[in-house]
Amino acid sequence: MSESEYGEVFREEATELLEELENALLELEKAPSDLKIVGRVFRAMHTIKGSGAMFGFDDIAKFTHHVETVLDKVRDGVVPVTKGLIDLTLASRDHIVSLLDAATGGTPADLARGEEIIAALQVLLAGATGGAPPAAKAAAPAVASAPPEEKTQGQLTHYRIHVKPSAAFFTEGAEVEQLFAELRKLGDCTVFLHEPEAKEAGEYGLWEALLTTDKGINAVKDVFVFAESSCLVKVVPLATMGDEEFSEHKRLGEILVERGEIAPAALKEILEKQKPLGELLVDANLVARSKVESALAEQEMLKRQKMAAQKAKAADSIRVGADKLDRLINLVGELVVTQARLTQVSAQLGAAELVEPAEQIERLTAEMRDCVLGIRMLPIGTTFARFKRLVRDLSTELGKDVVMNTDGAETELDKNVIDQLGDPLVHLIRNSIDHGIELPDDRAAAGKPRRGTIHLSAIHAGANVLITVSDDGRGLDREKIREKAVAKGLLKADAEVEDAEIFNTIFAPGLSTASTVTSVSGRGVGMDVVKSTVEGLKGSVSVHSSEKGKGTTITISLPLTLAIIDGLLVQVEDTHFVLPLSQVLECVELTRDDIARFHERRVLPVRDQLVPYVRLRDFFDIPGERPDLEQLVIVQINDERFGVVLDDVIGEHQTVLKSLGWVYRNAIGVSGSTILGNGEVALILDMPNVLKHARLEEQGVLRETVH
């Protein structure tokens, strides 16, 4: 592997660790006494430091060492978890990102900023170690005590057990071997005898056992219930299955220091020599050989478990480049087109011997399509997690107290959709905090909790995913938005319009209700970017609801994938079109009598509701005579129903999306194309765009040259 390849491996690993670090820090801020989260933070930073040094990223390793030193004191209970600590650690995380970017050819990092962070960490560390209250230092042992029985019962747990008998133990006729024979019945057990350093009367040595069992700590203690009166018994749980420490590999020196067998300073001195650590400690008469062997056995026990866990994990997953997946998706798309051609040729020939193979190829192609598309699906929670930091930093900047909670993080979307979804969600969340959530004092005066809430959720809805961003803020100001919309020419001053139509004008370019321009908002850009980006993803966005004083909910609807979709194939003269099937509600007939009854107005009553419609023949200026019986396909966009009139509905069609060339980049109402089984090209309709321009044409706003 070349040096650049090693660098790319480290970059990928560090990126994942930095995301985990940020998430863990935000969780720690909410639960500062949870030492498991502290452990997650420390291990992420420790791994970044170790891997950075291994792959030659010395600047990252050197900087991370200072942060790790402080986190180690946090883990020991010396340094308390405060907002200042979280701020500095998050700043450290950001600086590591800049160092990583600089090391891989990006913008040079601000080294002065790194020195400022290190200095602030040292001040924090000096203040804590110089005057930390005793209670803070005593907190760690309390948390490290034996877990309750209900947490260990039925879960595989490692234990270290010390038994030091007195003379009375042997006088009563008891035998140490009997105790460990009972212990071995509980699980895998290894026993060591540590002889006393001085052969004095009454000194019988120390027996140590390493036990792995799922019987629970009470079952372990029951073995020694009759021996405790004449023996010193100590049972220490090392790790339980499910804990991150269970599969964590510890070095021999770490285990001996943790046990208190050797001082850290003495360990450091010995490590500078070349002999194996165990031999050095024995030769220096610092630790008995039996104690080294028992520590090595404990290390091996944990190491075996970690290797088994890593082997299982490696067997379950494999890292594949996104470009390879895209190539595979393209090949499957071509296969779908070829399969459609094969099916059509088979039907035209009418050969019975071709029917069964063609049907089998069709079934296998459908299964392969679903399988390959599933490979590129990712849980949307990976995107949701990024916004917790945004909410924290922005609310602090604006002097507000805001918390974000999420729902449906396991909902899966195509990776390409998720990659492009970040910016729209950032704009929506920033607007919710800036425009929606009030200042704490204002919320209290209105009878609300001082802390505002932003809720981010995702849920499957057929072939789409619905993503909602809601807040419990002041809500949208209907009259102010209407006033701005009228001034921009988006609404007529005397028009009677519903609230939904007024609220959705906030997605128009240049419309802003902010009274002042800030670094966050006020220039009328952002919400139009949200709409254009979402529509570029074949989705839609709308204000679902808003109530003054109670909050606003905005909904984004997106297709599961952008590669292959289910469509409805329709026809006008000799031209074929595809409508996304997820937007289609129903199909009805449109007769000349229906048209005459409404005096050529483009509306039709369907299920007691007037549905406006647009005729594709007129929209695309397709020549030819209209048939006496036309078809009306009713679609739904942003809770609004309208119809599309065409000549014939052919049926459902697996649509492989193909982008249009640059010549058609400004084509109105068309988002792409697909290839039919007979080799012809069908255009994929951009229904929100068709609706928008049809409405403008109806109002006489579009010029005749639009078509």
MARFIBA-499027 format. One record per residue (C-alpha): y, x, z. Coordinates in nm, 2 decimals, padded with zeros to 4 digits. Each point is the difference from the previous one (the first is absolute). Example, Ala and Ser with C-alpha at 12.3 -4.5 7.8 and 13.67 -1.06 7.14 Angstrom:
BEGIN
R      c2      c1      c3
R  -00.45   01.23   00.78
R   00.34   00.14  -00.07
//
This chain:
BEGIN
R      c2      c1      c3
R   00.00   00.00   00.00
R   00.34   00.14  -00.10
R   00.30   00.04   00.23
R   00.17  -00.30  -00.15
R  -00.31  -00.21   00.05
R  -00.01   00.10   00.37
R   00.37  -00.09   00.03
R  -00.07  -00.34  -00.15
R  -00.29  -00.06   00.24
R   00.23   00.08   00.29
R   00.28  -00.22  -00.13
R  -00.24  -00.30  -00.03
R  -00.14   00.06   00.35
R   00.35   00.06   00.15
R   00.14  -00.32  -00.16
R  -00.27  -00.21   00.16
R   00.04   00.17   00.33
R   00.38  -00.04  -00.01
R  -00.04  -00.38  -00.06
R  -00.25  -00.02   00.29
R   00.25   00.20   00.21
R   00.29  -00.24  -00.07
R  -00.21  -00.31   00.07
R  -00.14   00.15   00.32
R   00.35   00.09   00.12
R   00.13  -00.35  -00.06
R  -00.30  -00.14   00.19
R   00.06   00.25   00.28
R   00.36  -00.12   00.03
R  -00.13  -00.35   00.08
R  -00.27   00.13   00.24
R   00.12   00.33   00.15
R  -00.27   00.02   00.27
R  -00.29  -00.02  -00.25
R  -00.15   00.35  -00.01
R  -00.23  -00.08  -00.28
R   00.30  -00.04  -00.23
R   00.14   00.32   00.14
R  -00.33   00.16  -00.10
R   00.03  -00.14  -00.35
R   00.35   00.15  -00.03
R  -00.11   00.34   00.13
R  -00.30   00.02  -00.22
R   00.19  -00.09  -00.32
R   00.26   00.27   00.08
R  -00.27   00.25   00.10
R  -00.19  -00.05  -00.32
R   00.32   00.04  -00.21
R   00.07   00.33   00.18
R  -00.36   00.13  -00.04
R  -00.03  -00.10  -00.37
R   00.35   00.13  -00.08
R  -00.09   00.34   00.14
R  -00.34   00.00  -00.18
R   00.15  -00.08  -00.34
R   00.30   00.23   00.03
R   00.27  -00.25   00.09
R   00.14   00.22   00.28
R   00.34  -00.17   00.03
R  -00.17  -00.33   00.07
R  -00.25   00.16   00.25
R   00.28   00.19   00.18
R   00.22  -00.31   00.04
R  -00.29  -00.23   00.09
R  -00.11   00.24   00.28
R   00.33  -00.08   00.19
R  -00.06  -00.37  -00.03
R  -00.36   00.03   00.10
R   00.10   00.19   00.32
R   00.21  -00.29   00.12
R  -00.27  -00.26  -00.10
R  -00.25   00.20   00.20
R   00.22  -00.04   00.31
R   00.02  -00.37  -00.07
R  -00.38  -00.02  -00.01
R  -00.01   00.18   00.33
R   00.25  -00.25   00.15
R   00.27   00.26   00.05
R   00.24  -00.13  -00.26
R   00.06  -00.38   00.01
R   00.00  -00.21  -00.31
R   00.36  -00.11  -00.06
R   00.21  -00.12  -00.29
R   00.15   00.35  -00.03
R  -00.34   00.15  -00.03
R  -00.10  -00.25  -00.27
R   00.32   00.06  -00.19
R  -00.05   00.38   00.00
R  -00.37  -00.03  -00.10
R   00.09  -00.23  -00.29
R   00.27   00.24  -00.10
R  -00.26   00.28   00.01
R  -00.23  -00.21  -00.22
R   00.29  -00.04  -00.25
R   00.07   00.37   00.00
R  -00.37   00.08  -00.06
R   00.02  -00.23  -00.30
R   00.30   00.19  -00.14
R  -00.18   00.34   00.07
R  -00.31  -00.13  -00.18
R   00.22  -00.12  -00.30
R   00.18   00.34  -00.01
R  -00.33   00.19   00.01
R  -00.13  -00.19  -00.30
R   00.30   00.05  -00.23
R   00.24  -00.27   00.13
R   00.35   00.02   00.15
R   00.04   00.28   00.25
R  -00.03  -00.11   00.37
R   00.29   00.01   00.24
R  -00.11   00.28   00.23
R   00.30  -00.04   00.22
R  -00.12  -00.36   00.07
R  -00.34   00.14   00.11
R   00.16   00.24   00.24
R   00.21  -00.29   00.15
R  -00.32  -00.20   00.06
R  -00.18   00.30   00.16
R   00.30   00.06   00.23
R   00.01  -00.37   00.10
R  -00.38   00.01   00.07
R   00.04   00.31   00.22
R   00.28  -00.17   00.19
R  -00.22  -00.30   00.05
R  -00.30   00.21   00.11
R   00.21   00.21   00.24
R   00.15  -00.32   00.16
R  -00.34  -00.15   00.05
R  -00.18   00.30   00.14
R   00.30   00.09   00.23
R   00.04  -00.33   00.17
R  -00.29  -00.23  -00.09
R  -00.08  -00.24   00.28
R  -00.35   00.04   00.16
R  -00.10  -00.34  -00.11
R   00.03   00.10  -00.36
R  -00.23   00.30   00.05
R  -00.25  -00.21   00.18
R  -00.03  -00.26  -00.27
R  -00.24   00.19  -00.22
R  -00.29   00.04   00.24
R   00.01  -00.37   00.08
R  -00.04  -00.10  -00.37
R  -00.27   00.26  -00.04
R  -00.22  -00.15   00.27
R  -00.34  -00.15  -00.08
R   00.02  -00.30  -00.24
R  -00.11  -00.34   00.15
R  -00.36  -00.11  -00.05
R   00.08  -00.27  -00.25
R   00.15   00.27  -00.24
R  -00.30   00.23   00.01
R  -00.29  -00.24   00.03
R  -00.17  -00.02  -00.34
R   00.22   00.28  -00.15
R  -00.13   00.35  -00.05
R   00.18   00.22   00.25
R   00.00   00.38   00.08
R  -00.01   00.09   00.37
R   00.03   00.33   00.19
R  -00.17  -00.02   00.34
R   00.02   00.25   00.29
R  -00.25  -00.01   00.29
R   00.05   00.25   00.29
R  -00.27  -00.07   00.27
R   00.04   00.10   00.37
R  -00.28   00.13   00.23
R  -00.05  -00.36   00.13
R  -00.10  -00.11  -00.36
R  -00.30   00.23   00.01
R  -00.08  -00.06   00.37
R  -00.05  -00.37  -00.09
R  -00.27   00.11  -00.25
R   00.20  -00.09  -00.31
R  -00.02   00.19  -00.33
R   00.28   00.06  -00.25
R  -00.25  -00.02  -00.29
R  -00.08  -00.37   00.10
R   00.36  -00.09  -00.05
R   00.02   00.15  -00.34
R  -00.33  -00.15  -00.10
R   00.16  -00.35   00.07
R   00.31   00.11  -00.19
R  -00.21   00.09  -00.31
R  -00.13  -00.36  -00.01
R   00.36  -00.12  -00.08
R   00.04   00.22  -00.31
R   00.03   00.35  -00.14
R   00.05   00.24   00.30
R   00.04   00.38   00.03
R   00.00   00.17   00.34
R   00.14   00.33   00.11
R  -00.02   00.19   00.34
R   00.30   00.20   00.10
R  -00.11   00.25   00.27
R   00.25   00.06   00.29
R   00.22   00.30  -00.04
R  -00.09   00.12   00.36
R  -00.34  -00.06   00.15
R   00.11  -00.15   00.32
R  -00.19  -00.23   00.24
R   00.03  -00.36  -00.11
R   00.10   00.08  -00.36
R  -00.25  -00.15  -00.25
R   00.20   00.03  -00.32
R   00.14  -00.27  -00.23
R  -00.20  -00.21  -00.24
R   00.18  -00.13  -00.31
R  -00.13  -00.26  -00.24
R   00.14  -00.11  -00.34
R  -00.12  -00.36  -00.07
R   00.05  -00.23  -00.30
R  -00.09  -00.36   00.07
R   00.09  -00.36  -00.07
R  -00.10  -00.14   00.34
R   00.35   00.01   00.16
R   00.15   00.21   00.28
R  -00.14  -00.21   00.28
R  -00.36   00.06  -00.12
R   00.08   00.38   00.01
R   00.14  -00.02   00.35
R  -00.30  -00.21   00.12
R  -00.22   00.30  -00.05
R   00.18   00.19   00.28
R   00.06  -00.29   00.23
R  -00.24   00.14   00.27
R   00.10   00.36  -00.06
R   00.37  -00.04   00.06
R  -00.03   00.03   00.37
R  -00.14   00.36  -00.02
R   00.14   00.10  -00.35
R   00.33   00.05  -00.16
R  -00.03  -00.21  -00.32
R   00.27  -00.02  -00.27
R  -00.04  -00.22  -00.31
R   00.26   00.06  -00.27
R   00.00  -00.21  -00.33
R   00.10   00.23  -00.29
R   00.04  -00.25  -00.28
R  -00.13  -00.35  -00.10
R  -00.10  -00.11  -00.35
R   00.31  -00.15  -00.17
R   00.24   00.24   00.17
R   00.14   00.27  -00.22
R  -00.10   00.26   00.25
R  -00.37  -00.09  -00.05
R  -00.03   00.19  -00.32
R   00.27   00.26   00.08
R  -00.12   00.36  -00.03
R   00.12   00.21   00.29
R   00.00   00.38   00.02
R  -00.19   00.17   00.27
R   00.32   00.13   00.17
R   00.15  -00.34   00.00
R  -00.30  -00.14   00.18
R   00.00   00.28   00.26
R   00.37  -00.04   00.07
R  -00.03  -00.38   00.02
R  -00.28   00.05   00.26
R   00.22   00.24   00.20
R  -00.26   00.28  -00.04
R   00.26   00.25  -00.14
R   00.38   00.03   00.00
R   00.18  -00.05  -00.34
R   00.17   00.35   00.04
R  -00.34   00.17   00.05
R  -00.14  -00.19  -00.30
R   00.28   00.12  -00.23
R  -00.05   00.36   00.11
R  -00.37  -00.02  -00.08
R   00.05  -00.17  -00.34
R   00.19   00.31  -00.12
R  -00.33   00.20   00.01
R  -00.26  -00.02  -00.28
R  -00.32  -00.09   00.18
R  -00.12  -00.37   00.01
R   00.19  -00.18   00.27
R  -00.31  -00.08   00.21
R  -00.11   00.36   00.00
R   00.35   00.12   00.09
R   00.02  -00.24   00.30
R  -00.34   00.10   00.13
R   00.08   00.38  -00.04
R   00.33  -00.05   00.18
R  -00.18  -00.17   00.29
R   00.23  -00.29  -00.03
R  -00.26  -00.27  -00.07
R  -00.38   00.00   00.07
R  -00.22   00.01  -00.31
R  -00.16  -00.33   00.10
R   00.34  -00.17   00.00
R   00.09   00.14  -00.35
R  -00.34  -00.13  -00.13
R   00.06  -00.35   00.15
R   00.36   00.00  -00.15
R  -00.15   00.10  -00.34
R  -00.26  -00.28   00.03
R   00.28  -00.25   00.06
R   00.19   00.13  -00.30
R  -00.30  -00.03  -00.22
R  -00.07  -00.35   00.12
R   00.35  -00.11  -00.10
R  -00.01   00.20  -00.32
R  -00.32  -00.16  -00.11
R   00.15  -00.34   00.05
R   00.31   00.09  -00.19
R  -00.20   00.14  -00.29
R  -00.21  -00.32  -00.02
R   00.31  -00.21   00.00
R   00.16   00.21  -00.28
R  -00.32  -00.01  -00.20
R  -00.02  -00.38   00.03
R   00.37  -00.03  -00.10
R  -00.04   00.23  -00.29
R  -00.29  -00.21  -00.13
R   00.21  -00.32   00.03
R   00.30   00.12  -00.20
R   00.13   00.24  -00.26
R   00.35   00.09  -00.10
R   00.07  -00.07  -00.37
R   00.32   00.07  -00.18
R   00.21  -00.31  -00.10
R   00.02   00.13  -00.36
R  -00.38  -00.02  -00.03
R   00.00  -00.35   00.13
R   00.26  -00.10  -00.25
R  -00.21   00.15  -00.28
R  -00.30  -00.19   00.12
R   00.21  -00.33   00.01
R   00.11   00.07  -00.36
R  -00.36   00.06  -00.12
R  -00.12  -00.32   00.17
R   00.29  -00.19  -00.17
R  -00.12   00.13  -00.34
R  -00.35  -00.11   00.09
R   00.12  -00.35   00.08
R   00.17  -00.02  -00.34
R  -00.31   00.13  -00.18
R  -00.22  -00.24   00.20
R   00.22  -00.30  -00.11
R  -00.03   00.12  -00.36
R  -00.38   00.03   00.03
R  -00.02  -00.35   00.14
R   00.21  -00.14  -00.28
R  -00.21   00.18  -00.27
R  -00.32  -00.13   00.16
R   00.13  -00.36  -00.01
R   00.10   00.04  -00.36
R  -00.33   00.14  -00.12
R  -00.20  -00.26   00.19
R  -00.29   00.24   00.05
R  -00.21  -00.11   00.29
R  -00.12   00.35   00.07
R   00.37   00.11   00.07
R   00.08  -00.28   00.24
R  -00.18   00.13   00.31
R   00.11   00.36  -00.03
R   00.36  -00.11  -00.06
R  -00.01  -00.22   00.31
R  -00.15   00.28   00.20
R   00.27   00.25  -00.12
R   00.26  -00.27   00.09
R  -00.14  -00.03   00.36
R  -00.03   00.38   00.05
R   00.36   00.05  -00.13
R   00.14  -00.26   00.24
R  -00.19   00.16   00.29
R   00.13   00.35  -00.10
R   00.35  -00.13  -00.03
R   00.00  -00.15   00.34
R  -00.16   00.31   00.15
R   00.25   00.24  -00.16
R   00.30  -00.21   00.09
R  -00.13  -00.01   00.36
R   00.00   00.38   00.01
R   00.38   00.01  -00.05
R   00.07  -00.27   00.26
R   00.16   00.13   00.32
R   00.10  -00.18   00.32
R   00.36  -00.09   00.01
R   00.02   00.12   00.36
R   00.05   00.36  -00.13
R   00.34  -00.12  -00.13
R   00.08  -00.22   00.30
R  -00.04   00.30   00.24
R   00.28   00.19  -00.17
R   00.26  -00.26   00.09
R  -00.04   00.03   00.38
R   00.20   00.32  -00.02
R   00.26  -00.16  -00.22
R   00.05  -00.29   00.24
R   00.03   00.23   00.30
R   00.25   00.24  -00.16
R   00.21  -00.27  -00.17
R   00.02  -00.23   00.31
R   00.12   00.31   00.20
R   00.26   00.08  -00.26
R   00.14  -00.36   00.00
R  -00.02  -00.03   00.38
R  -00.26  -00.27  -00.01
R  -00.33  -00.05   00.18
R  -00.26  -00.09  -00.26
R  -00.38   00.00   00.00
R  -00.23  -00.04  -00.30
R  -00.34  -00.16   00.02
R  -00.25  -00.04  -00.29
R  -00.28  -00.23  -00.10
R  -00.26   00.03  -00.27
R   00.01   00.38  -00.03
R  -00.36  -00.01  -00.13
R   00.11  -00.20  -00.31
R  -00.08   00.21  -00.31
R   00.21   00.06  -00.31
R  -00.02   00.22  -00.30
R   00.12   00.35   00.08
R   00.25  -00.01  -00.29
R   00.15  -00.32   00.15
R   00.02   00.15   00.35
R   00.17   00.32  -00.13
R   00.28  -00.21  -00.15
R   00.03  -00.25   00.28
R   00.16   00.24   00.25
R   00.36  -00.02  -00.13
R   00.02  -00.39  -00.02
R  -00.13  -00.02   00.36
R   00.24   00.27   00.12
R   00.30  -00.21  -00.14
R  -00.13  -00.32   00.16
R  -00.05   00.16   00.34
R   00.34   00.18  -00.01
R   00.17  -00.33  -00.09
R  -00.19  -00.18   00.28
R   00.12   00.25   00.26
R   00.36   00.03  -00.13
R   00.07  -00.36  -00.10
R  -00.26  -00.20   00.19
R  -00.05   00.14   00.35
R   00.30  -00.03   00.23
R   00.12   00.25   00.26
R  -00.18  -00.03   00.34
R   00.31  -00.15   00.17
R   00.04  -00.26  -00.28
R  -00.36  -00.09   00.02
R   00.01  -00.05   00.38
R   00.31  -00.21  -00.04
R  -00.19  -00.22  -00.25
R  -00.29  -00.04   00.25
R  -00.23   00.23  -00.19
R  -00.19   00.30   00.12
R   00.21   00.32  -00.02
R  -00.27   00.16  -00.21
R  -00.02  -00.13  -00.36
R  -00.33  -00.02  -00.19
R  -00.09   00.07  -00.36
R  -00.34  -00.13  -00.11
R  -00.18   00.15  -00.30
R  -00.31  -00.17  -00.12
R  -00.24  -00.01  -00.30
R  -00.26  -00.26  -00.10
R  -00.22  -00.06  -00.30
R   00.08  -00.32  -00.20
R  -00.24  -00.03  -00.29
R   00.06   00.29  -00.25
R   00.32   00.09   00.18
R   00.12   00.15   00.32
R   00.28  -00.16   00.19
R   00.22   00.24   00.20
R   00.26  -00.15   00.24
R   00.29   00.17   00.18
R   00.15  -00.22   00.27
R   00.25   00.05   00.28
R   00.12  -00.20   00.30
R   00.37   00.08  -00.08
R   00.30  -00.21  -00.09
R  -00.14  -00.14  -00.33
R   00.18  -00.03  -00.33
R   00.35  -00.15  -00.02
R  -00.04  -00.27  -00.26
R   00.37  -00.06  -00.06
R   00.09   00.36  -00.02
R  -00.27   00.08  -00.25
R   00.09  -00.31  -00.21
R   00.36   00.12   00.00
R  -00.09   00.34  -00.12
R  -00.24  -00.14  -00.26
R   00.27  -00.23  -00.14
R   00.24   00.29  -00.02
R  -00.26   00.20  -00.19
R  -00.06  -00.28  -00.24
R  -00.36  -00.05   00.12
R   00.06  -00.36   00.11
R   00.24  -00.27  -00.11
R   00.25  -00.10   00.27
R  -00.08  -00.37  -00.03
R  -00.37   00.03  -00.06
R  -00.24  -00.16   00.25
R  -00.27   00.26   00.07
R  -00.27   00.03   00.26
R   00.01   00.26   00.27
R  -00.28   00.20  -00.15
R   00.19   00.05  -00.33
R   00.31   00.11   00.20
R  -00.19   00.24   00.22
R  -00.18   00.16  -00.30
R   00.34   00.10  -00.16
R   00.00   00.29   00.25
R  -00.24   00.18  -00.24
R   00.27   00.00  -00.27
R   00.17   00.33  -00.08
R   00.32   00.07   00.18
R  -00.02  -00.29   00.25
R   00.05   00.11   00.36
R   00.13  -00.20   00.30
R   00.07   00.31   00.21
R   00.37   00.01   00.11
R   00.00   00.38   00.01
R  -00.17   00.28  -00.19
R  -00.23   00.22   00.21
R  -00.26   00.26  -00.06
R  -00.26  -00.28   00.03
R   00.14  -00.28  -00.21
R   00.30  -00.18  -00.15
R   00.02   00.12  -00.36
R  -00.21  -00.28  -00.14
R  -00.29   00.22  -00.11
R  -00.34  -00.02   00.15
R  -00.12  -00.36  -00.02
R   00.03   00.01  -00.38
R  -00.21   00.32   00.01
R  -00.26  -00.19   00.20
R  -00.02  -00.27  -00.26
R  -00.01   00.22  -00.30
R  -00.27   00.23   00.16
R  -00.21  -00.29   00.11
R   00.02  -00.17  -00.34
R  -00.09   00.33  -00.16
R  -00.32  -00.02   00.20
R  -00.07  -00.35  -00.15
R   00.10  -00.16   00.33
R   00.28  -00.22   00.13
R   00.23   00.00   00.31
R   00.18  -00.29   00.16
R   00.16  -00.11   00.33
R  -00.27  -00.21   00.15
R   00.20  -00.14   00.28
R   00.32   00.07   00.19
R   00.15  -00.19   00.30
R   00.33   00.09   00.14
R  -00.03   00.16   00.34
R  -00.38   00.03  -00.02
R  -00.08   00.24  -00.28
R  -00.11   00.05  -00.36
R  -00.33   00.04  -00.18
R  -00.03   00.17  -00.34
R  -00.33  -00.02  -00.19
R  -00.13   00.24  -00.27
R  -00.29  -00.11  -00.22
R  -00.18   00.28  -00.18
R  -00.32   00.02  -00.21
R  -00.29   00.18   00.15
R  -00.02   00.25  -00.29
R   00.21   00.10  -00.30
R  -00.29   00.12  -00.21
R  -00.22  -00.30  -00.09
R   00.09  -00.36   00.07
R  -00.14  -00.35  -00.07
R   00.22  -00.17  -00.25
R   00.03  -00.32  -00.19
R  -00.01   00.06  -00.38
R   00.22  -00.24  -00.20
R   00.12  -00.02  -00.36
R   00.31  -00.09  -00.20
R  -00.06   00.00  -00.38
R  -00.18   00.33  -00.05
R   00.15   00.17   00.30
R  -00.20   00.04   00.32
R   00.14   00.02   00.35
R  -00.14   00.06   00.35
R   00.13  -00.17   00.31
R  -00.10   00.15   00.34
R  -00.26  -00.24   00.13
R   00.12   00.03   00.36
R   00.33  -00.17  -00.10
R  -00.16  -00.29  -00.19
R  -00.04  -00.33   00.18
R  -00.13  -00.24  -00.27
R   00.01  -00.10  -00.37
R   00.11  -00.34  -00.13
R   00.07  -00.14  -00.35
R   00.34  -00.06  -00.15
R   00.03  -00.26  -00.27
R   00.29  -00.10  -00.23
R   00.04  -00.32   00.20
R   00.05   00.20   00.32
R   00.27   00.20  -00.17
R   00.17  -00.31  -00.15
R   00.00  -00.18   00.34
R   00.22   00.27   00.15
R   00.23   00.02  -00.30
R  -00.11   00.36  -00.09
R   00.09   00.12   00.36
R  -00.24   00.27   00.10
R  -00.15  -00.17   00.30
R  -00.33  -00.19   00.06
R  -00.12  -00.20   00.30
R  -00.31   00.15   00.15
R  -00.15  -00.15   00.32
R   00.32  -00.17   00.09
R   00.21   00.31  -00.05
R   00.23   00.09  -00.30
R  -00.11   00.34  -00.13
R   00.24   00.18  -00.24
R  -00.16   00.19  -00.28
R   00.07   00.27  -00.26
R  -00.16  -00.01  -00.35
R  -00.14   00.35  -00.09
R   00.04  -00.08  -00.37
R   00.37  -00.03   00.05
R   00.03   00.27   00.27
R  -00.15   00.27  -00.23
R   00.13  -00.16  -00.33
R  -00.35  -00.04  -00.15
R   00.01  -00.18  -00.34
R  -00.22  -00.30  -00.08
R  -00.03  -00.37   00.07
R  -00.07  -00.12   00.35
R  -00.34  -00.19   00.03
R   00.01  -00.37   00.10
R  -00.18   00.08   00.32
R   00.12   00.30   00.19
R  -00.13   00.16   00.32
R   00.22   00.04   00.31
R  -00.11   00.27   00.25
R   00.16  -00.04   00.34
R   00.06   00.32   00.19
R   00.16   00.06   00.34
R   00.25   00.28   00.08
R   00.16   00.03   00.34
R  -00.10  -00.35   00.10
R   00.16  -00.13  -00.32
R  -00.21  -00.18  -00.26
R   00.08   00.00  -00.38
R  -00.20  -00.05  -00.32
R  -00.07   00.22  -00.30
R  -00.07  -00.20  -00.32
R  -00.23   00.15  -00.26
R  -00.24  -00.10  -00.28
R  -00.34   00.06   00.15
R  -00.17   00.12   00.32
R  -00.30   00.22  -00.08
R  -00.13   00.08   00.35
R  -00.03   00.27   00.27
R   00.01   00.36  -00.11
R  -00.06   00.33   00.18
R   00.33   00.17  -00.08
R   00.02   00.38  -00.02
R   00.37   00.08   00.05
R   00.15   00.23  -00.27
R   00.37   00.11   00.01
R   00.22  -00.07  -00.29
R   00.16   00.29  -00.20
R   00.36   00.10   00.05
R   00.10  -00.21  -00.30
R  -00.07  -00.32   00.20
R   00.15   00.13   00.33
R   00.27  -00.27  -00.01
R  -00.22  -00.28  -00.11
R   00.08  -00.32   00.19
R  -00.28  -00.20   00.16
R  -00.28   00.26  -00.07
R  -00.14   00.24   00.26
R  -00.28   00.16  -00.20
R  -00.29  -00.06  -00.24
R  -00.37  -00.01  -00.02
R  -00.27   00.03  -00.27
R  -00.22  -00.29  -00.08
R  -00.36   00.01  -00.10
R   00.08  -00.03  -00.37
R   00.24   00.30   00.02
R   00.32  -00.21   00.00
R   00.28   00.07   00.25
R   00.11  -00.27   00.24
R   00.33   00.01   00.19
R   00.00  -00.04   00.37
R   00.28  -00.24   00.11
R   00.24   00.10   00.28
R   00.03  -00.35   00.15
R   00.30   00.07   00.24
R   00.19   00.15  -00.29
R  -00.09  -00.29  -00.23
R   00.12  -00.25   00.26
R   00.32   00.19   00.07
R   00.11   00.02  -00.37
R  -00.11  -00.35  -00.08
R   00.22  -00.13   00.28
R   00.30   00.21  -00.13
R  -00.06  -00.13  -00.35
R  -00.01  -00.35   00.13
R   00.34   00.06   00.17
R   00.14   00.14  -00.32
R   00.06   00.34   00.15
R  -00.22   00.21  -00.24
R   00.15   00.07  -00.34
R  -00.20  -00.08  -00.31
R  -00.08   00.37  -00.05
R  -00.22   00.00   00.31
R  -00.31  -00.08  -00.22
//
